[in-house]
């Protein structure tokens, strides 16, 4: 699992059928201070995350494929949740 920030959405005229009806978001992994860390990842979004929101993403491909309902899907990253507040903000 990684902490990430939503940096954009992905629009595709052609995509794997398992992605039908799913939002694909570009998520930039970040460290605890909010600085970019690593390369952006494309994740399916079952929660309706907004632009620049902090999210928790997982590279558990099995969970992503279960979410889209296709064991042969190329889905790898999935947004597990939207971060409301950090520990320092509570």
C-alpha positions in Angstrom: 0.0 0.0 0.0 1.1 3.5 -0.8 0.0 7.0 0.1 -0.7 8.9 -3.2 -2.2 12.1 -4.6 -4.7 12.0 -7.5 -3.1 14.0 -10.3 -5.6 13.3 -13.1 -7.9 11.0 -14.9 -7.3 8.7 -17.8 -9.6 8.6 -20.8 -9.3 5.9 -23.3 -11.2 5.3 -26.5 -10.1 1.7 -26.4 -9.6 -0.3 -23.3 -9.8 -3.8 -21.9 -13.5 -4.7 -21.5 -13.0 -5.3 -17.7 -12.5 -1.5 -17.3 -16.0 -0.7 -18.6 -17.8 1.5 -16.1 -14.6 2.1 -14.0 -12.8 5.5 -13.5 -9.1 5.3 -14.1 -7.0 7.8 -12.1 -3.4 8.8 -12.3 -2.0 8.6 -8.7 1.3 10.0 -7.7 2.8 8.2 -4.7 3.9 10.7 -2.0 5.8 10.5 1.2 4.4 11.7 4.6 5.3 15.3 3.9 3.4 15.2 0.6 6.5 15.2 -1.7 6.3 13.0 -4.8 8.0 9.7 -4.4 8.4 7.2 -7.3 6.5 7.1 -10.6 2.7 7.8 -11.1 0.4 4.7 -11.3 -2.9 4.2 -12.9 -5.5 2.9 -10.5 -9.1 1.9 -10.7 -11.3 4.1 -8.5 -14.3 2.5 -6.7 -14.6 5.4 -4.2 -15.0 8.6 -6.3 -11.7 10.3 -5.4 -11.3 13.9 -6.5 -8.5 15.8 -8.1 -5.5 16.3 -5.7 -7.1 14.2 -2.9 -4.8 12.0 -0.9 -5.6 8.3 -1.4 -4.3 4.9 -0.3 -3.5 2.7 -3.3 -2.6 -1.0 -3.5 -0.7 -3.0 -6.1 -2.6 -6.1 -5.1 -3.6 -7.2 -8.6 -5.8 -10.0 -7.3 -8.0 -7.5 -5.4 -8.2 -5.2 -8.4 -9.2 -8.1 -10.7 -11.8 -9.2 -8.1 -13.2 -5.7 -8.0 -13.6 -5.5 -11.8 -15.0 -9.1 -11.8 -12.6 -10.5 -14.4 -9.7 -12.8 -13.4 -8.0 -12.1 -16.8 -8.1 -8.3 -16.4 -4.9 -6.3 -16.6 -6.0 -4.3 -13.5 -3.1 -4.0 -11.0 -3.6 -0.9 -8.9 -6.8 0.0 -6.9 -7.7 2.9 -4.7 -8.5 1.4 -1.2 -9.6 4.6 0.4 -9.6 8.4 0.5 -7.5 10.0 3.3 -9.6 12.5 5.2 -6.9 13.8 7.6 -3.3 13.1 8.5 -2.1 12.2 12.0 -0.7 15.6 12.4 -4.1 17.2 11.4 -6.1 15.4 14.1 
